[in-house]
Amino acid sequence: MLSLQNISLYNGSIPLLENCTITIDGNSKKKIALVGKNGSGKTTLMRMITGELELDSGKRFLYPNTSIGYLAQMVDFNPAGIVYDFVLEGLKKDENWEDKKHLADIIISALAINPNALMGTLSGGQLRRTALAHALVEEPDVLLLDEPTNHLDLEAIQWLEGYLAGYKGALIVVSHDRRFLTNISRKVFWIDRGLIRTSPAGYAEFEDWADKILEQEARALQIGRA
């Protein structure tokens, strides 16, 4: 569905990502955890995937008619707008309109959102829930979620896990909630020192896999110094 090939992005002369390649296809392992240290470039990579951020080098390929949705950290909204309208904002009133409204009702209820509230009256937590509802209702082919469990209680998180388990599109998630990543992911993109490493298994096996990678690199370095 989408690939970034030999991409690089620099902060001045310092490489944030350098000669990295990732592919998101339609196979069974398209629920992906995106991990890395704070400041490693996770949100930056998501913005590169959406096309919002221009690459310093490399190419971005998007299969024709592939849609991308993005729950970002910062949300733009009209303070005078109504929550329900925001959740459905941007959707075309085509033959699936009634289905979309039905889905919106389900998600709004599950996330305990007041559909009639003014956007400008929402707390930070309520705004995040509303933005999450909007992203889910879109049902894009590739859904990017940046910290989707922030401000969610346990019941809402469990509902979200169940919903994403049945999601038909590709999913890339950044989250500090390790249990959430363990439960939903089948693959991991690890941003590590400017590289993107891909684990073929989900987050449940990530730490053991990463430790082995680092041990192999350490042994190779020792051999090179011998």
Secondary structure as a PSIPRED ss2 file (coil, helix, strand):
# PSIPRED VFORMAT (PSIPRED V4.0)

   1 M C   1.000  0.000  0.000
   2 L E   0.000  0.000  1.000
   3 S E   0.000  0.000  1.000
   4 L E   0.000  0.000  1.000
   5 Q E   0.000  0.000  1.000
   6 N E   0.000  0.000  1.000
   7 I E   0.000  0.000  1.000
   8 S E   0.000  0.000  1.000
   9 L E   0.000  0.000  1.000
  10 Y E   0.000  0.000  1.000
  11 N E   0.000  0.000  1.000
  12 G C   1.000  0.000  0.000
  13 S C   1.000  0.000  0.000
  14 I E   0.000  0.000  1.000
  15 P E   0.000  0.000  1.000
  16 L E   0.000  0.000  1.000
  17 L E   0.000  0.000  1.000
  18 E E   0.000  0.000  1.000
  19 N E   0.000  0.000  1.000
  20 C E   0.000  0.000  1.000
  21 T E   0.000  0.000  1.000
  22 I E   0.000  0.000  1.000
  23 T E   0.000  0.000  1.000
  24 I E   0.000  0.000  1.000
  25 D C   1.000  0.000  0.000
  26 G C   1.000  0.000  0.000
  27 N C   1.000  0.000  0.000
  28 S C   1.000  0.000  0.000
  29 K C   1.000  0.000  0.000
  30 K C   1.000  0.000  0.000
  31 K E   0.000  0.000  1.000
  32 I E   0.000  0.000  1.000
  33 A E   0.000  0.000  1.000
  34 L E   0.000  0.000  1.000
  35 V E   0.000  0.000  1.000
  36 G E   0.000  0.000  1.000
  37 K C   1.000  0.000  0.000
  38 N C   1.000  0.000  0.000
  39 G C   1.000  0.000  0.000
  40 S C   1.000  0.000  0.000
  41 G C   1.000  0.000  0.000
  42 K H   0.000  1.000  0.000
  43 T H   0.000  1.000  0.000
  44 T H   0.000  1.000  0.000
  45 L H   0.000  1.000  0.000
  46 M H   0.000  1.000  0.000
  47 R H   0.000  1.000  0.000
  48 M H   0.000  1.000  0.000
  49 I H   0.000  1.000  0.000
  50 T H   0.000  1.000  0.000
  51 G C   1.000  0.000  0.000
  52 E C   1.000  0.000  0.000
  53 L C   1.000  0.000  0.000
  54 E C   1.000  0.000  0.000
  55 L C   1.000  0.000  0.000
  56 D C   1.000  0.000  0.000
  57 S E   0.000  0.000  1.000
  58 G E   0.000  0.000  1.000
  59 K E   0.000  0.000  1.000
  60 R E   0.000  0.000  1.000
  61 F E   0.000  0.000  1.000
  62 L E   0.000  0.000  1.000
  63 Y C   1.000  0.000  0.000
  64 P C   1.000  0.000  0.000
  65 N C   1.000  0.000  0.000
  66 T C   1.000  0.000  0.000
  67 S C   1.000  0.000  0.000
  68 I E   0.000  0.000  1.000
  69 G E   0.000  0.000  1.000
  70 Y E   0.000  0.000  1.000
  71 L E   0.000  0.000  1.000
  72 A C   1.000  0.000  0.000
  73 Q C   1.000  0.000  0.000
  74 M C   1.000  0.000  0.000
  75 V C   1.000  0.000  0.000
  76 D C   1.000  0.000  0.000
  77 F C   1.000  0.000  0.000
  78 N C   1.000  0.000  0.000
  79 P C   1.000  0.000  0.000
  80 A C   1.000  0.000  0.000
  81 G C   1.000  0.000  0.000
  82 I E   0.000  0.000  1.000
  83 V H   0.000  1.000  0.000
  84 Y H   0.000  1.000  0.000
  85 D H   0.000  1.000  0.000
  86 F H   0.000  1.000  0.000
  87 V H   0.000  1.000  0.000
  88 L C   1.000  0.000  0.000
  89 E C   1.000  0.000  0.000
  90 G C   1.000  0.000  0.000
  91 L C   1.000  0.000  0.000
  92 K C   1.000  0.000  0.000
  93 K C   1.000  0.000  0.000
  94 D C   1.000  0.000  0.000
  95 E C   1.000  0.000  0.000
  96 N C   1.000  0.000  0.000
  97 W H   0.000  1.000  0.000
  98 E H   0.000  1.000  0.000
  99 D H   0.000  1.000  0.000
 100 K H   0.000  1.000  0.000
 101 K H   0.000  1.000  0.000
 102 H H   0.000  1.000  0.000
 103 L H   0.000  1.000  0.000
 104 A H   0.000  1.000  0.000
 105 D H   0.000  1.000  0.000
 106 I H   0.000  1.000  0.000
 107 I H   0.000  1.000  0.000
 108 I H   0.000  1.000  0.000
 109 S H   0.000  1.000  0.000
 110 A H   0.000  1.000  0.000
 111 L C   1.000  0.000  0.000
 112 A C   1.000  0.000  0.000
 113 I C   1.000  0.000  0.000
 114 N C   1.000  0.000  0.000
 115 P C   1.000  0.000  0.000
 116 N C   1.000  0.000  0.000
 117 A C   1.000  0.000  0.000
 118 L E   0.000  0.000  1.000
 119 M H   0.000  1.000  0.000
 120 G H   0.000  1.000  0.000
 121 T H   0.000  1.000  0.000
 122 L C   1.000  0.000  0.000
 123 S C   1.000  0.000  0.000
 124 G H   0.000  1.000  0.000
 125 G H   0.000  1.000  0.000
 126 Q H   0.000  1.000  0.000
 127 L H   0.000  1.000  0.000
 128 R H   0.000  1.000  0.000
 129 R H   0.000  1.000  0.000
 130 T H   0.000  1.000  0.000
 131 A H   0.000  1.000  0.000
 132 L H   0.000  1.000  0.000
 133 A H   0.000  1.000  0.000
 134 H H   0.000  1.000  0.000
 135 A H   0.000  1.000  0.000
 136 L H   0.000  1.000  0.000
 137 V H   0.000  1.000  0.000
 138 E H   0.000  1.000  0.000
 139 E C   1.000  0.000  0.000
 140 P C   1.000  0.000  0.000
 141 D C   1.000  0.000  0.000
 142 V E   0.000  0.000  1.000
 143 L E   0.000  0.000  1.000
 144 L E   0.000  0.000  1.000
 145 L E   0.000  0.000  1.000
 146 D E   0.000  0.000  1.000
 147 E C   1.000  0.000  0.000
 148 P C   1.000  0.000  0.000
 149 T C   1.000  0.000  0.000
 150 N C   1.000  0.000  0.000
 151 H C   1.000  0.000  0.000
 152 L C   1.000  0.000  0.000
 153 D C   1.000  0.000  0.000
 154 L H   0.000  1.000  0.000
 155 E H   0.000  1.000  0.000
 156 A H   0.000  1.000  0.000
 157 I H   0.000  1.000  0.000
 158 Q H   0.000  1.000  0.000
 159 W H   0.000  1.000  0.000
 160 L H   0.000  1.000  0.000
 161 E H   0.000  1.000  0.000
 162 G H   0.000  1.000  0.000
 163 Y H   0.000  1.000  0.000
 164 L H   0.000  1.000  0.000
 165 A H   0.000  1.000  0.000
 166 G C   1.000  0.000  0.000
 167 Y C   1.000  0.000  0.000
 168 K C   1.000  0.000  0.000
 169 G C   1.000  0.000  0.000
 170 A E   0.000  0.000  1.000
 171 L E   0.000  0.000  1.000
 172 I E   0.000  0.000  1.000
 173 V E   0.000  0.000  1.000
 174 V E   0.000  0.000  1.000
 175 S C   1.000  0.000  0.000
 176 H C   1.000  0.000  0.000
 177 D C   1.000  0.000  0.000
 178 R H   0.000  1.000  0.000
 179 R H   0.000  1.000  0.000
 180 F H   0.000  1.000  0.000
 181 L H   0.000  1.000  0.000
 182 T H   0.000  1.000  0.000
 183 N H   0.000  1.000  0.000
 184 I H   0.000  1.000  0.000
 185 S C   1.000  0.000  0.000
 186 R C   1.000  0.000  0.000
 187 K E   0.000  0.000  1.000
 188 V E   0.000  0.000  1.000
 189 F E   0.000  0.000  1.000
 190 W E   0.000  0.000  1.000
 191 I E   0.000  0.000  1.000
 192 D E   0.000  0.000  1.000
 193 R C   1.000  0.000  0.000
 194 G C   1.000  0.000  0.000
 195 L E   0.000  0.000  1.000
 196 I E   0.000  0.000  1.000
 197 R E   0.000  0.000  1.000
 198 T E   0.000  0.000  1.000
 199 S E   0.000  0.000  1.000
 200 P C   1.000  0.000  0.000
 201 A C   1.000  0.000  0.000
 202 G C   1.000  0.000  0.000
 203 Y H   0.000  1.000  0.000
 204 A H   0.000  1.000  0.000
 205 E H   0.000  1.000  0.000
 206 F H   0.000  1.000  0.000
 207 E H   0.000  1.000  0.000
 208 D H   0.000  1.000  0.000
 209 W H   0.000  1.000  0.000
 210 A H   0.000  1.000  0.000
 211 D H   0.000  1.000  0.000
 212 K H   0.000  1.000  0.000
 213 I H   0.000  1.000  0.000
 214 L H   0.000  1.000  0.000
 215 E H   0.000  1.000  0.000
 216 Q H   0.000  1.000  0.000
 217 E H   0.000  1.000  0.000
 218 A H   0.000  1.000  0.000
 219 R H   0.000  1.000  0.000
 220 A H   0.000  1.000  0.000
 221 L H   0.000  1.000  0.000
 222 Q H   0.000  1.000  0.000
 223 I H   0.000  1.000  0.000
 224 G H   0.000  1.000  0.000
 225 R H   0.000  1.000  0.000
 226 A C   1.000  0.000  0.000
